[in-house]
Amino acid sequence: MADLTLNAVGKKCPMPVLMTKKELKKMSSGQTLELIVDDKGALKDVPALIKKTGDAIVETNEDNEHITFTIQKA
């Protein structure tokens, strides 16, 4: 279970990335963020952001409608 959930369904990139970046800044090391999106562009954009921030994607799940990333703050 993630410490925080960020629902970015209906938002097109780069909004989910900007929202994620803002949320990660508020978090403490070791906390996890569950990011829910429906924009396929996030499959490329979110990992690129996480690589830059030094945090980690613990899990990525994709179904017909949503993509869920579990991100751990470094």
C-alpha positions, 0 to 999 in steps of 0.5 A: 500500500502506497503512502500517497496516491496521485490520480492523474486520470484525464490529464495529458502529458506533461501534466502527470509528470509535473504533478508527480514531480511536485508531489515527490518534493513533499515526500520523505525518503522511503515513502511510496507514491502510487500514480494513476494515469490514462495517458500512454505517453506516461509510459515513457515520460514518468520513467524519464522523470524518475531517472532524473530525480534519482527515485525508483519505480517499484512497480508498473501495472497496466490494464485496458484503461489505466497505468499505475506506477508505484514510485519510491522516494530516494 
